[in-house]
Amino acid sequence: MNWFRKGADGKFLWPGYGENVRVLKWILERVEGRGAANETPIGYVPAKNGLTLDGMKISEEGVNELLRVNTEDWETELEDSKQFFRKFGERLPRQISEEHEKLSRRFQRVVTV
């Protein structure tokens, strides 16, 4: 989820940090094999029915937007993080480079499909 994603009105879609306990609940449910999730190029994200949203003032469209993985946003993010990692040169742990490359390849598959 992108906690800082804004709607068309310029306001944050997720109501605030006080509601993050709902996501923590989902994470614990995932660990226990119960949390509903959808696989995306960035990993598993909550399925719409996977989060407890009772009592929240958030529209269905807002939830859909929060859970959407925007390929264009991630292309920018991948390039920005690649530039950042270059600053570390040989000091950057190999595993970070490898994970970044795997993430980039997953998005390349999505874009070319």
Backbone hydrogen bonds, N-H to C=O, Kabsch-Sander energy under -0.5 kcal/mol:
donor,donor_aa,acceptor,acceptor_aa,energy
2,N,66,L,-0.8
3,W,1,M,-0.8
5,R,2,N,-1.7
7,G,11,K,-2.7
10,G,7,G,-2.2
13,L,5,R,-2.4
19,E,16,G,-1.8
20,N,17,Y,-1.9
21,V,18,G,-0.5
22,R,19,E,-1.9
23,V,19,E,-0.5
23,V,20,N,-0.6
24,L,20,N,-2.3
25,K,21,V,-2.3
26,W,22,R,-1.7
27,I,23,V,-2.5
28,L,24,L,-2.4
29,E,25,K,-2.3
30,R,26,W,-2.5
31,V,27,I,-2.3
32,E,28,L,-1.7
33,G,30,R,-1.6
34,R,29,E,-3.3
35,G,29,E,-0.9
38,N,45,V,-2.8
40,T,43,G,-1.9
43,G,40,T,-1.7
45,V,38,N,-2.5
47,A,36,A,-2.0
50,G,47,A,-2.3
51,L,47,A,-0.7
51,L,48,K,-0.6
53,L,51,L,-0.9
56,M,53,L,-2.2
58,I,56,M,-1.1
63,V,59,S,-2.2
64,N,60,E,-2.5
65,E,61,E,-2.3
66,L,62,G,-2.4
67,L,63,V,-2.1
68,R,64,N,-0.9
70,N,68,R,-0.8
71,T,69,V,-0.8
74,W,70,N,-2.1
75,E,71,T,-2.1
76,T,72,E,-1.7
77,E,73,D,-2.3
78,L,74,W,-3.0
79,E,75,E,-1.9
80,D,76,T,-2.6
81,S,77,E,-2.7
82,K,78,L,-2.0
83,Q,79,E,-2.1
84,F,80,D,-2.1
85,F,81,S,-2.8
86,R,82,K,-1.7
87,K,83,Q,-0.7
87,K,84,F,-1.1
88,F,85,F,-1.7
89,G,85,F,-0.5
89,G,86,R,-1.0
91,R,88,F,-2.2
92,L,89,G,-1.3
96,I,93,P,-1.1
97,S,93,P,-1.5
98,E,94,R,-2.6
99,E,95,Q,-2.4
100,H,96,I,-2.4
101,E,97,S,-2.3
102,K,98,E,-2.4
103,L,99,E,-2.4
104,S,100,H,-2.4
105,R,101,E,-2.4
106,R,102,K,-2.2
107,F,103,L,-1.8
108,Q,104,S,-2.1
109,R,105,R,-2.1
110,V,106,R,-1.5
111,V,107,F,-2.5
112,T,108,Q,-2.0
113,V,109,R,-0.8
